Amino acid sequence: MKVTRQSDEDQMTLWNGLAGRAWVEAQELLDSMFKPFEDLLVEAVFAGSGRQVLDVGCGTGSTTLAVARLLGAKGRGIGIDISEPMITAARVRADRESTPARFICANAQDHVFEPASFDMIISRFGVMFFDDFVRAFTNLRRAAKDGAELRFIAWRSPAENPFMTTAERAAAPLLPNIPPRRPDAPGQFAFADPRRVGLILEESGWAEIDIRPIDVACTLPEKELVRYLTRLGPLGRILHEADDRTRTQVIETVRAAFEPYVHGAEVRFTAACWRVGARALPGRA
């Protein structure tokens, strides 16, 4: 199948540079905002038979740590991410709370995992950034035991997630160099098309594929909104390049565009996502 590719070095640079540092700085905010998705994945681990669990694109480690706390001495939670700043933050968190989670700084697309070593693989918004999706999920299939479960959450389309594109749309007249989102390229909305996701998983050796839409209510404090919109996403990547006058104008314009989501001291939005499941059947590796 045809898969639009983007240089793996682009992702490496992005997540080990400005974007990675921004996620570390906003760790508590993002973990709180996306807690409903973490809970869904932890519930899946609890309901399943997973004892050796891999968290792909684990970021600063919140979901990995939650899984490790759940498993305790009965299993292990391992997180993998391409971002050194985020993995460093995850390791600090694990040490601070004495949770026996392990973190690997590597690209899950190419990392040499021990074959058939995991009985569950999970991800919260971490699998849409590979430069070769079939290669990545094939590698994960090799790392999975026969019968292992795959459970991940990915964004649906930009049209269904207007909150996530409000900042760049509002800022575009003032900052025409905002990086455009390329359909099907690695990134937040790479898995918008469920048919494409299904084909990728089939070609990678996964079976019993189940893709379901979920709409999840998310919140963040209004007092954190400006920090959120100026540090993350396409706008966050280039706003620091603007002069002070333009920066002030952009922030005012973009903050006004978020007003429909503001309800007193709270910002509310609906995250339109896919909840994806699959299984590693014998003979399909």
C-alpha positions in Angstrom: 0.0 0.0 0.0 1.1 3.6 -0.6 2.2 5.3 2.6 3.3 9.0 2.5 6.7 9.2 4.1 8.5 11.9 6.0 12.2 11.8 6.9 12.6 10.0 10.2 15.2 12.7 11.0 12.4 15.3 10.9 10.6 13.4 13.7 13.9 12.9 15.6 14.7 16.6 15.4 11.2 17.7 16.3 10.8 15.5 19.4 14.3 16.0 20.7 14.1 19.7 20.2 11.4 22.3 20.7 8.4 19.9 20.7 9.9 17.5 23.1 10.9 20.2 25.6 7.5 21.8 25.3 5.8 18.5 26.2 8.1 18.1 29.2 7.3 21.6 30.4 3.6 21.0 30.0 3.7 17.5 31.4 1.2 17.9 34.2 -1.2 19.9 32.1 -1.2 17.3 29.3 -1.4 14.3 31.6 -4.4 15.8 33.3 -6.1 16.8 30.0 -5.6 13.3 28.5 -6.2 11.3 31.7 -9.5 9.8 30.3 -7.4 8.1 27.6 -4.9 6.8 30.0 -7.7 5.4 32.1 -9.1 3.6 29.0 -5.8 1.9 28.3 -5.2 1.0 31.9 -8.6 -0.6 32.0 -7.7 -2.6 28.9 -4.6 -3.9 30.6 -6.7 -4.7 33.8 -9.3 -6.5 31.7 -6.8 -8.4 29.6 -4.1 -11.0 30.3 -1.2 -8.6 29.8 1.6 -8.9 32.2 4.5 -7.8 30.0 3.2 -4.4 28.6 4.9 -2.1 26.1 3.7 1.5 25.8 4.7 2.9 22.4 5.4 6.7 22.1 5.2 6.9 25.9 6.2 10.5 26.2 6.9 11.5 29.7 5.6 8.2 31.0 2.3 8.8 32.6 0.5 5.8 31.0 3.5 3.5 31.5 3.7 4.4 35.1 0.0 3.8 35.6 0.3 0.4 34.0 3.4 -0.5 36.1 1.5 0.5 39.3 -1.4 -1.7 38.3 0.8 -4.7 37.5 3.1 -4.4 40.5 5.3 -7.4 41.0 3.1 -9.5 38.7 4.5 -7.9 35.5 6.4 -5.1 34.0 5.6 -1.9 32.2 8.1 -0.6 29.6 7.8 2.7 27.7 9.6 3.5 24.5 9.9 7.0 22.8 12.1 8.7 20.4 12.4 11.8 22.6 15.4 12.0 24.9 13.9 14.9 26.9 10.7 13.1 27.5 12.3 9.8 28.3 14.6 11.5 30.8 11.5 13.1 32.4 9.8 9.7 32.6 12.8 8.1 34.3 12.9 10.9 36.8 9.2 10.4 37.6 9.7 6.6 38.0 12.6 7.1 40.4 10.8 9.8 42.3 7.8 7.5 43.0 9.8 4.3 43.1 7.6 2.7 40.4 9.4 -0.2 38.6 8.8 1.0 35.1 11.5 0.9 32.5 12.0 3.4 29.7 13.8 3.0 26.4 14.9 6.0 24.3 14.6 4.6 20.7 12.4 4.5 17.7 9.9 1.6 18.1 9.9 1.3 14.3 13.4 -0.1 14.2 14.3 -0.9 17.8 15.5 -4.5 18.2 13.1 -5.9 20.8 13.4 -9.4 22.2 11.1 -11.4 19.9 7.8 -12.5 21.3 8.4 -10.6 24.6 5.2 -8.7 25.2 1.6 -9.9 25.7 0.1 -6.4 25.4 1.2 -3.4 23.4 -0.6 -0.1 24.1 -0.3 3.6 23.0 -1.9 6.9 23.8 -1.5 9.1 20.8 2.0 7.7 20.1 1.8 5.6 16.9 0.9 8.3 14.3 4.5 9.6 13.9 6.4 6.7 12.3 7.8 7.5 8.9 6.9 3.9 7.7 3.8 2.6 9.4 3.8 -0.9 8.0 7.5 -1.3 9.0 6.7 0.0 12.5 3.7 -2.2 13.2 5.5 -5.2 11.7 8.4 -4.6 14.2 5.8 -4.4 17.0 4.2 -7.7 15.8 7.6 -9.4 16.1 7.9 -8.1 19.6 4.5 -9.5 20.5 3.8 -13.0 21.8 1.3 -15.1 19.9 -2.1 -14.1 21.2 -0.9 -10.7 22.4 -3.3 -7.7 22.3 -2.6 -4.4 20.6 -4.6 -1.4 22.0 -4.1 2.2 21.0 -5.9 5.5 20.7 -5.4 7.8 17.8 -7.1 11.0 16.6 -9.8 11.1 14.0 -9.9 13.8 11.4 -9.0 17.5 11.9 -12.6 18.4 10.9 -13.8 16.4 13.8 -11.3 18.0 16.2 -11.7 21.7 15.7 -10.2 22.5 19.1 -6.9 21.0 18.0 -6.6 23.2 14.9 -8.1 26.4 16.3 -4.7 28.0 17.1 -3.1 27.5 13.7 -6.3 28.6 11.8 -6.6 31.8 13.9 -2.9 32.6 13.6 -2.6 31.9 9.9 -3.3 35.4 8.6 -0.6 36.8 10.9 1.9 33.9 10.5 1.8 32.6 7.0 4.8 30.3 7.6 2.9 28.0 10.0 3.9 24.5 9.0 1.0 23.0 7.0 -0.5 19.7 8.0 0.0 17.2 5.2 -2.7 14.5 4.8 -1.5 11.0 5.6 2.0 12.3 6.6 3.3 11.3 10.0 1.6 13.5 12.6 -1.4 14.0 14.9 -4.0 13.1 12.2 -2.2 10.5 10.2 -4.7 7.9 11.3 -7.8 9.9 10.5 -8.9 7.3 7.9 -9.9 4.0 9.6 -9.7 2.1 6.3 -6.0 3.1 6.1 -5.4 2.1 9.7 -7.0 -1.3 9.1 -4.9 -1.9 5.9 -1.7 -0.9 7.8 -2.4 -3.4 10.6 -3.4 -6.2 8.2 -0.2 -5.7 6.2 1.8 -5.7 9.4 0.6 -9.1 10.5 -2.1 -8.2 13.0 -5.5 -9.8 13.0 -8.9 -9.4 14.7 -8.7 -5.7 14.0 -11.4 -3.6 15.7 -11.6 0.2 15.1 -14.3 2.1 16.9 -15.0 5.9 17.2 -15.0 7.4 20.7 -15.8 11.0 21.7 -14.2 11.9 25.0 -14.8 15.1 27.0 -11.5 16.8 28.0 -10.8 19.8 30.1 -7.9 22.1 31.1 -7.8 25.1 33.4 -8.5 28.4 31.6 -5.4 29.9 33.3 -3.3 27.4 31.4 -4.8 28.1 28.0 -2.4 30.6 26.7 0.6 28.5 27.7 -1.0 25.5 25.9 -1.7 27.4 22.7 1.6 29.1 22.5 3.9 26.1 23.3 2.3 23.2 21.5 1.3 22.2 18.0 2.3 23.9 14.8 1.9 27.4 16.3 4.2 26.5 19.2 6.9 25.5 16.8 7.2 28.9 15.2 5.7 31.5 17.5 9.1 32.1 19.2 10.4 33.3 15.8 8.0 36.2 15.7 8.9 39.7 16.8 7.3 41.0 20.1 4.6 43.0 18.4 3.5 40.1 16.1 3.7 37.7 19.0 1.4 39.8 21.1 -1.1 40.2 18.3 -1.1 36.5 17.6 -1.7 35.5 21.2 -4.6 38.0 21.5 -6.1 36.8 18.2 -5.7 33.1 19.0 -6.9 33.4 22.6 -10.1 35.1 21.3 -10.6 32.2 18.9 -10.8 29.8 21.8 -13.5 31.7 23.6 -16.3 29.2 22.6 -14.5 26.5 24.5 -14.1 28.6 27.7 -16.6 28.0 30.5 -15.6 30.1 33.5 -12.4 28.7 34.9 -12.4 25.7 32.7 -11.8 25.0 29.0 -13.8 22.1 27.6 -13.6 20.3 24.3 -14.5 16.9 22.8 -11.7 14.7 21.5 -12.8 12.7 18.5 -10.6 9.6 18.4 -10.4 6.0 17.3 -10.0 3.2 19.8 -8.1 0.5 18.0 -7.6 -3.1 18.9 -5.9 -6.1 17.2 -4.4 -9.4 18.1 -1.2 -11.2 17.2 -2.3 -14.6 15.9 0.1 -17.5 15.4 1.6 -17.6 11.9 0.9 -14.0 11.1 4.2 -12.5 12.1 
